[in-house]
Amino acid sequence: MTEDDTVVMASEAGVLEIPAAEIKMKGRLQPGKMFLVDTVEGRIVTDREIKNRLQLPQAHAQWLKENQISLDQLPEPVRVHASDHQTI
């Protein structure tokens, strides 16, 4: 990628009229896949590379122990909305 490159992500093909000769890569974001544009390095980072970085050996158990919140630790809600079974 160069600084003049443009990344377009849209819900439908053809949202913008871009000549086919100017398209370097196209595809679709699949379920469970991630899309990352590294603007510092000027490149698109693949789903596999993102996931490989995230699974590097780390202290996941320690992080989970320090950050996990169980339901019984949550504060009581200010108010509770009763269910209206006729409108559900």
ROSE-4610 file (N, C-alpha, C; in Angstrom, 1 decimal, always signed):
// ROSE-4610
residu = [M/M/M/T/T/T/E/E/E/D/D/D/D/D/D/T/T/T/V/V/V/V/V/V/M/M/M/A/A/A/S/S/S/E/E/E/A/A/A/G/G/G/V/V/V/L/L/L/E/E/E/I/I/I/P/P/P/A/A/A/A/A/A/E/E/E/I/I/I/K/K/K/M/M/M/K/K/K/G/G/G/R/R/R/L/L/L/Q/Q/Q/P/P/P/G/G/G/K/K/K/M/M/M/F/F/F/L/L/L/V/V/V/D/D/D/T/T/T/V/V/V/E/E/E/G/G/G/R/R/R/I/I/I/V/V/V/T/T/T/D/D/D/R/R/R/E/E/E/I/I/I/K/K/K/N/N/N/R/R/R/L/L/L/Q/Q/Q/L/L/L/P/P/P/Q/Q/Q/A/A/A/H/H/H/A/A/A/Q/Q/Q/W/W/W/L/L/L/K/K/K/E/E/E/N/N/N/Q/Q/Q/I/I/I/S/S/S/L/L/L/D/D/D/Q/Q/Q/L/L/L/P/P/P/E/E/E/P/P/P/V/V/V/R/R/R/V/V/V/H/H/H/A/A/A/S/S/S/D/D/D/H/H/H/Q/Q/Q/T/T/T/I/I/I]
num = [1/1/1/2/2/2/3/3/3/4/4/4/5/5/5/6/6/6/7/7/7/8/8/8/9/9/9/10/10/10/11/11/11/12/12/12/13/13/13/14/14/14/15/15/15/16/16/16/17/17/17/18/18/18/19/19/19/20/20/20/21/21/21/22/22/22/23/23/23/24/24/24/25/25/25/26/26/26/27/27/27/28/28/28/29/29/29/30/30/30/31/31/31/32/32/32/33/33/33/34/34/34/35/35/35/36/36/36/37/37/37/38/38/38/39/39/39/40/40/40/41/41/41/42/42/42/43/43/43/44/44/44/45/45/45/46/46/46/47/47/47/48/48/48/49/49/49/50/50/50/51/51/51/52/52/52/53/53/53/54/54/54/55/55/55/56/56/56/57/57/57/58/58/58/59/59/59/60/60/60/61/61/61/62/62/62/63/63/63/64/64/64/65/65/65/66/66/66/67/67/67/68/68/68/69/69/69/70/70/70/71/71/71/72/72/72/73/73/73/74/74/74/75/75/75/76/76/76/77/77/77/78/78/78/79/79/79/80/80/80/81/81/81/82/82/82/83/83/83/84/84/84/85/85/85/86/86/86/87/87/87/88/88/88]
x = [+0.8/+0.0/+0.9/+0.4/+1.1/+0.2/+0.7/-0.2/-1.3/-1.3/-2.4/-3.5/-3.2/-4.1/-5.3/-6.5/-7.7/-8.3/-8.8/-9.4/-10.9/-11.7/-13.1/-13.7/-14.6/-15.3/-16.7/-17.6/-19.0/-19.8/-21.1/-22.0/-22.4/-22.3/-22.6/-21.6/-21.4/-20.4/-21.0/-20.1/-20.5/-21.0/-20.7/-21.2/-20.5/-19.2/-18.5/-18.0/-18.1/-17.6/-16.1/-15.4/-14.0/-13.6/-12.8/-12.4/-11.7/-12.0/-11.4/-9.9/-9.3/-7.9/-7.2/-8.0/-7.5/-7.6/-8.4/-8.6/-7.5/-6.7/-5.6/-6.0/-7.1/-7.5/-9.0/-9.8/-11.2/-11.6/-12.6/-13.0/-14.2/-14.5/-15.6/-15.1/-15.6/-15.3/-16.2/-15.5/-16.3/-16.5/-17.5/-17.8/-16.6/-16.4/-15.2/-13.9/-13.9/-12.6/-12.5/-11.3/-11.0/-10.3/-10.5/-10.0/-9.2/-8.0/-7.1/-6.3/-6.4/-5.5/-4.5/-3.2/-2.2/-1.7/-2.2/-1.9/-0.4/+0.2/+1.6/+2.5/+2.2/+3.0/+2.5/+1.3/+0.7/+0.3/-0.3/-0.7/-1.9/-2.5/-3.6/-3.0/-3.4/-2.9/-3.9/-3.4/-4.3/-5.0/-6.1/-6.8/-5.9/-5.1/-4.2/-3.1/-2.6/-1.5/-2.1/-3.2/-3.9/-4.0/-4.6/-4.8/-3.5/-2.5/-1.2/-0.6/-0.8/-0.2/-1.0/-2.3/-3.1/-2.9/-2.4/-2.2/-0.8/+0.1/+1.4/+1.4/+2.4/+2.4/+2.3/+1.2/+1.0/+0.4/+0.3/-0.2/-1.7/-2.4/-3.9/-4.6/-4.1/-4.7/-4.6/-3.5/-3.3/-4.2/-4.2/-5.1/-6.5/-7.0/-8.3/-8.6/-7.7/-7.9/-8.0/-7.2/-7.3/-8.4/-9.0/-10.0/-11.4/-11.6/-12.9/-13.8/-15.0/-16.1/-17.2/-17.6/-18.7/-20.0/-21.1/-22.4/-22.7/-22.3/-22.6/-21.8/-20.8/-20.1/-20.7/-21.7/-22.3/-23.2/-23.3/-24.2/-25.7/-26.5/-27.9/-28.4/-29.3/-29.8/-30.6/-30.6/-31.4/-32.9/-33.3/-34.7/-34.8/-35.8/-36.0/-37.3/-37.2/-38.4/-39.1/-40.3/-41.0/-41.4/-41.5/-41.8/-43.3/-43.7/-45.1/-45.3/-45.7/-45.8/-46.8/-47.7/-48.7/-48.1/-47.0/-46.4/-45.1/-44.7/-43.4/-43.6]
y = [-1.2/+0.0/+1.2/+2.3/+3.5/+4.5/+5.7/+6.7/+7.1/+6.9/+7.2/+6.1/+5.0/+3.8/+4.1/+3.6/+3.7/+2.4/+2.2/+1.0/+1.3/+0.4/+0.6/-0.7/-0.5/-1.6/-1.2/-2.0/-1.6/-2.9/-2.7/-3.9/-4.5/-3.7/-4.2/-3.9/-4.8/-4.5/-3.4/-2.6/-1.5/-0.2/-0.1/+1.1/+2.3/+2.2/+3.2/+2.7/+3.6/+3.2/+3.4/+2.2/+2.2/+1.4/+1.9/+1.1/-0.1/-1.2/-2.6/-2.5/-1.8/-1.7/-1.1/-0.4/+0.3/-0.6/-1.7/-2.6/-3.6/-3.5/-4.4/-5.7/-5.6/-6.8/-6.6/-7.7/-7.6/-8.9/-8.9/-10.1/-9.8/-10.7/-10.4/-10.8/-10.1/-10.4/-11.6/-12.7/-13.9/-14.0/-14.8/-15.0/-15.4/-14.8/-15.2/-14.6/-13.9/-13.3/-11.8/-11.4/-10.0/-9.3/-7.9/-7.1/-6.0/-5.8/-4.8/-4.1/-2.7/-1.9/-1.3/-1.6/-1.0/+0.2/+1.4/+2.7/+3.1/+2.6/+2.9/+2.2/+0.9/+0.1/+0.1/+0.7/+0.8/-0.5/-1.4/-2.7/-3.3/-4.2/-4.9/-6.2/-6.3/-7.5/-8.6/-9.8/-10.9/-11.4/-12.1/-12.7/-13.6/-14.4/-15.4/-14.7/-13.6/-12.9/-12.3/-11.7/-11.1/-12.2/-13.3/-14.4/-15.0/-15.1/-15.6/-14.7/-13.4/-12.4/-12.5/-12.8/-12.8/-14.1/-15.1/-16.4/-16.6/-15.6/-15.8/-16.1/-16.9/-17.2/-16.0/-16.0/-14.9/-15.5/-14.7/-15.2/-15.0/-15.8/-15.7/-16.1/-17.1/-17.5/-16.4/-15.7/-14.6/-13.4/-13.1/-12.0/-12.3/-13.5/-13.9/-13.8/-14.3/-14.2/-12.8/-11.9/-10.5/-9.7/-10.1/-9.3/-9.9/-11.2/-11.9/-11.3/-11.1/-10.6/-11.6/-12.2/-13.1/-12.4/-13.0/-12.4/-11.9/-12.7/-12.3/-11.1/-10.7/-9.5/-8.2/-8.3/-7.2/-6.5/-5.2/-4.4/-4.7/-4.6/-4.8/-3.7/-4.0/-3.0/-2.0/-0.7/+0.3/+0.0/-0.6/-1.0/-2.2/-3.0/-4.2/-4.1/-4.4/-4.3/-5.7/-5.7/-6.9/-7.4/-8.7/-9.2/-9.1/-8.7/-8.6/-9.7/-10.9/-12.0/-11.8/-10.9/-10.7/-9.9/-9.2/-8.4/-9.0/-10.1/-10.7/-11.6]
z = [+0.0/+0.0/+0.0/-0.7/-0.6/+0.0/+0.3/+1.0/+0.1/-1.2/-2.0/-2.1/-1.6/-1.6/-0.8/-1.2/-0.5/-0.1/+1.1/+1.5/+1.5/+0.9/+0.9/+1.5/+2.5/+3.1/+3.1/+2.4/+2.3/+2.4/+2.6/+2.8/+1.4/+0.4/-0.9/-2.0/-2.9/-4.0/-4.9/-5.4/-6.3/-5.6/-4.3/-3.5/-4.1/-4.5/-5.1/-6.5/-7.4/-8.8/-8.9/-8.8/-8.9/-10.1/-11.0/-12.2/-11.7/-12.4/-12.0/-12.1/-12.9/-13.0/-11.8/-11.0/-9.8/-8.5/-8.7/-7.5/-7.4/-6.3/-6.0/-5.3/-4.5/-3.8/-3.5/-3.6/-3.1/-2.6/-1.7/-1.1/-0.2/+0.7/+1.7/+3.0/+4.0/+5.4/+5.8/+6.1/+6.4/+7.9/+8.3/+9.7/+10.5/+11.6/+12.5/+12.0/+10.9/+10.4/+10.9/+10.9/+11.3/+10.2/+10.1/+9.1/+9.8/+9.5/+10.1/+9.0/+9.0/+8.2/+9.1/+8.9/+9.7/+9.0/+9.4/+8.8/+9.0/+10.0/+10.2/+9.2/+9.1/+8.2/+6.7/+6.6/+5.3/+4.6/+5.4/+4.8/+5.5/+4.8/+5.4/+6.1/+7.4/+8.2/+8.0/+7.7/+7.5/+8.8/+8.6/+9.8/+10.5/+9.8/+10.4/+11.2/+10.7/+11.4/+12.7/+12.6/+13.8/+14.9/+14.5/+15.5/+16.0/+15.1/+15.6/+16.6/+16.4/+17.4/+18.8/+18.7/+19.9/+20.7/+20.1/+20.8/+21.2/+21.1/+21.6/+23.1/+23.5/+24.9/+25.9/+26.6/+27.5/+28.8/+29.8/+31.1/+31.0/+30.2/+30.1/+31.4/+32.0/+33.3/+34.3/+34.4/+35.3/+35.0/+33.7/+33.2/+33.5/+33.3/+33.6/+35.1/+35.9/+37.3/+37.8/+37.2/+37.7/+37.1/+36.0/+35.3/+35.2/+35.6/+35.4/+36.5/+36.1/+37.0/+36.9/+38.0/+38.0/+38.3/+37.9/+38.1/+39.5/+40.5/+41.8/+42.3/+41.5/+41.8/+41.3/+40.4/+39.7/+40.7/+40.6/+41.5/+41.2/+42.2/+41.9/+41.0/+40.0/+39.1/+39.8/+39.3/+39.9/+39.8/+38.7/+38.6/+37.7/+37.9/+37.1/+36.3/+35.0/+34.2/+34.2/+34.6/+34.7/+33.3/+33.1/+31.7/+31.5/+30.3/+29.9/+28.9/+29.3/+28.5/+27.3/+27.5/+26.4/+25.2/+25.4/+24.4/+23.9/+24.5/+24.1/+22.8]
